[in-house]
Amino acid sequence: MTKLDAFGRPLMQKIRSMVLGNRELAIYVLVGVLTTAVSWIASFILKLFLNDQVLWQNAAINVLSWVSAIAFAYPVNRKYVFESKNSNILQECAEFIGSRIATGVMEVGLMSVAVNALSINFWVSKLIVSIAVVISNYILSKLIVFREKNS
């Protein structure tokens, strides 16, 4: 057994039990994958018409794919992940969009640096950045957007 196996297996088992033992986190992971798929499909379609090697077009691909993902993510997260009962949907949605703007800016910035400054393959960059965005979105949703509000 290699050192990686010795370290990786217990870590993967902990992650698996944490996700499967937590309904909210398990559904969030699924919704995160689906939201990422929406973003990637939009990116794929947009790349048919725009050149990711041109800085403004790379940014446009990412901004437009982000908009499509957020339109999918809010209602699904509200209903299925966090089971929000907040009656102030407009405020909650604004907080959701605000948190997604923060991670959207992070995504566009990281993608621009990765693809245009570091010359990392677009799809490799998209994968790495998408993982960072999913984690950041969960933290912001849990701590800010869908937190239990005091009456």
TAGIDA-V333414 format. One record per residue. N is the residue number from 1. SS is DSSP state (A for helix, B for strand, O for the rest). PSI is psi in whole degrees, -180 to 180 (none if undefined). Layout:
n,ss,psi
N,SS,PSI
N,SS,PSI
This chain:
n,ss,psi
1,O,132
2,O,166
3,A,-38
4,A,-43
5,A,-44
6,A,-38
7,A,-43
8,A,-41
9,A,-51
10,A,-38
11,A,-46
12,A,-38
13,A,-40
14,A,-44
15,A,-45
16,A,-46
17,A,-34
18,A,-46
19,A,-48
20,A,-25
21,O,-3
22,O,104
23,A,-48
24,A,-47
25,A,-40
26,A,-45
27,A,-37
28,A,-42
29,A,-45
30,A,-48
31,A,-37
32,A,-41
33,A,-45
34,A,-41
35,A,-42
36,A,-39
37,A,-42
38,A,-46
39,A,-44
40,A,-40
41,A,-43
42,A,-42
43,A,-43
44,A,-47
45,A,-45
46,A,-35
47,A,-17
48,O,-25
49,O,-19
50,O,155
51,O,113
52,O,-12
53,O,-9
54,O,123
55,A,-51
56,A,-32
57,A,-37
58,A,-46
59,A,-42
60,A,-43
61,A,-47
62,A,-40
63,A,-47
64,A,-36
65,A,-34
66,A,-43
67,A,-42
68,A,-38
69,A,-41
70,A,-35
71,A,-32
72,A,-42
73,A,-41
74,A,-56
75,A,-35
76,A,-44
77,A,-43
78,A,-49
79,A,-49
80,A,-32
81,A,-59
82,O,-6
83,O,53
84,O,137
85,O,9
86,O,122
87,O,-17
88,O,74
89,A,-37
90,A,-45
91,A,-44
92,A,-44
93,A,-41
94,A,-41
95,A,-40
96,A,-49
97,A,-42
98,A,-43
99,A,-35
100,A,-29
101,A,-44
102,A,-48
103,A,-24
104,A,-42
105,A,-42
106,A,-45
107,A,-48
108,A,-43
109,A,-48
110,A,-40
111,A,-40
112,A,-44
113,A,-49
114,A,-49
115,A,-49
116,A,-35
117,A,-39
118,O,-7
119,O,36
120,O,141
121,O,138
122,A,-49
123,A,-33
124,A,-46
125,A,-44
126,A,-41
127,A,-51
128,A,-46
129,A,-38
130,A,-39
131,A,-45
132,A,-38
133,A,-43
134,A,-45
135,A,-46
136,A,-41
137,A,-39
138,A,-46
139,A,-47
140,A,-40
141,A,-45
142,A,-43
143,A,-23
144,A,-60
145,A,-53
146,O,20
147,O,155
148,O,121
149,O,138
150,O,134
151,O,none
